[in-house]
């Protein structure tokens, strides 16, 4: 079975996409989006799209794993003593980033964060990016570095959809880089209440040592107004592109 191994290292109505993690990598944040519309060969376009996005996904997942490892360390420490002021400050910042109640005790905050702060399988990220951005060729991808259809609600925060109905005030969010879009998308899946079932399934899958992206997609009905049809489309995309996007992600328990 082909697997991505990570070592410790939208036709859509997207829910709550204004939330963004505070830190991004200065090294790869500003890699420009290629002109994918210039590719006439479909297979070549898919390969180039994958090669461009995959390093951004890996970098974001590595940052998530770094945060997760901090939590594991904190969890071990509080078994015998209290966190230092610096460690507590880090914990509170993580709780704010991932929408966890900061008035809870450290132990409970850590427990909730360990469910939320975890990797997103690359195959799932690639399928949603390709679906939402028409393989990187949509207006929102090219003008706003937005591959996942994230919305925002302050005037001027993004691009106004041409099909926006009268009375609506949402815009499609603009990002300084595609990497910021990837980070915001992962934070959305890892923090918003609509995806709690996804996170719970992932937590169980982690105990088995493998996360299946196709299974995880089943919990994304809230991502799009198309619901189950959207989920089935993502799953079919992953099956059709399995040679490029292995759907099973190996993780340590």
C-alpha positions, 0 to 999 in steps of 0.5 A: 500500500502506498503511503505518505510517511510523516515523521514527527516532523468550493462550489462551496459554502465554507464555514468560519474561514476568517480564523488564521494561525499566527505564524507562517514559514518565511521561507516558502510563504511567497512561492508564486502560483504557477499559471496552471491554465497554460497547461494543455495536457491534463495529466501534466497539469495535475502533476505540476499542481501536485508538485507545487502544493505538496511542499506547502502541505508538508510544511504546514503539517510539520508546523502542526506536528511541532505544536503537537509535540509541545503538547505531548511534552506539556502533558508529561510534565503536568503529571508531576508538576506545573507548567512554567509561565513560559509554557503556560503562555504557549499553551494559552496561545495555542488554545486561542489559535484553535478555539479552546476555552482558555479558562479551563485547566491546563490538563483539559486544555491539553486534552482538547488541543491534542484532538485538534492539533493534528495533521491533515492527510495530503490527499485530502488537502490536494483534492479540496484545493483542486476542486475549489480552485479548478486546479489552480485556475480560478479567479480566486486562486489567481488573484487572491492565492485562495485555493479553498474558497475561504470567505471573510466578512469585512469589506475589502478583505477579499474578492467580491464573488460575481454571483454574490446575491443582493444583501450578502456581505461575504467576500472570498478572502485574499492571502499574501501567499498560497501557503497562508491559504493552506495554513488557514484551511488546515486551521479551519478543519482543526478548530471549527466546531463543524468539523469536530466529528472529523477530528474525533475520527482522525484521533481514533485513526491515529491509534491504528497508526494510519489516517485514511483521507477518503474516510476523513472526507466523509465528515466534510458535508458542512464544507459545502452547500452541496453536502454529500454530493461534494463529499462524493466528488472529493472521494472520487477525485482521490480515487482517480488520482490515487497514483499521485495522491496516496490516500493513506497517511502513516502516523505514530500513535 
